[in-house]
Amino acid sequence: MLEHQNIDAYTFLPQFEEAVEVMQSSEWLKMERSFTDVKAVFAEYNKWDDYGIMLPFKDVDLRDDERLIDFNGTSVPWHGSMVDSLERCIIPRCLRSWEGQIVPYTFYFREASRHAIWDVSFEQEAILRLGGLALVRLEDYKSARDTSITLQVEDIQGGMVVSYPPSTSKMLLNEEKMIPVMWKFCRCKEEASDRYRLIATRFRRMAECTSSDGWITPPSGTQSMQPEALFADVASRLQPQTLLSSILNSE
């Protein structure tokens, strides 16, 4: 058994297409209520900066002695245990509820000196409110009090999950079709009555699929838009009942 790893917590995740199907079903309404419920927990523990919310799914199958580890923005299966100096650099990334316990199912590789002190009490209470969604530990340490929004796009290349840098992600958001997979509480303007809004900040690129009604597609002329304005327009199109129906019917 690898350290921190419960392979079943990963193995029994839905495939990505199945997770998208949930987003289009009545289950999405429950997930939307979970966003509201968990916000109170973020406020109570003041964890706006440290955690996000993830759509749980898997892209690759893992063997019992493998972990999916993010290394410099690319997530790949790592085989077996490593020497202690390397094991100390592997920290849980995404957490879910499994058989009554809070367990990680993906990981970061980071220098041990950069490790944060995570709040297990918050994690337990938040995941109980998330209704099947996952909690993600944020490793960029960007303060939620910063009103700027950084959007990131990920993609599958050769069995690996690749994260594009912000400048490339902005370009792709202007040109491609996306599915939101991660949300973060971000600070609005000071005069806003509700200072923290849940914003989709990470998207999965689905350019290989055939376009049809229901895609989240940026409007023409968005090349000149700032990321905040671009997201505001994209967010208005996130209607669960029409969200990316072609991905399920393209075969």
C-alpha angles and dihedrals in degrees: 000000000000120000113274091355125125101177093198090061086063100033094057095051114116120256114257094257090052091051090052089050089057089053088058096048135076087269088076090068089060090049091052090054088051089059089058095044096049094049090075090056092051088051095047093051096033092232099146092122101043109050143039136187122253134198101234116231141124131235102187135029116246130207120231091263097049135090129194103236129183111224116180093333098317121100116208135159111266116204125226134335121314136210115288094256090059096039088058088061094057112091130173115262111176120034130195139171112261126171092340096312136097106239135169121241101180131034146204127226106218136152110273091236090063097056115123125215105252125211108234093184091056092046093053095048095043095050091050087059096045098079098218098331120117133239119232125202109225116226101184093074092213109162118245086218087073105093093205116101123219113201122198133193125207129195141184114246122169094338092310130109106233123196115207120218116256096260092053091042091055090052092049092048088056093051112025142058116257143191118207112237104165135040132193134188106247129187117251125207116303094251093055114114091218104044099187121055127180107243129185104239103166126053136185115230113231101175093138093067124091113257122240139144111310099044118129096241124169112235123252115280097032092125089091095046124106116240092254092054092043092053092046089058094044092047091057088063097054097110108157094210093060101026110140097321092167093069089068095044103037097097 
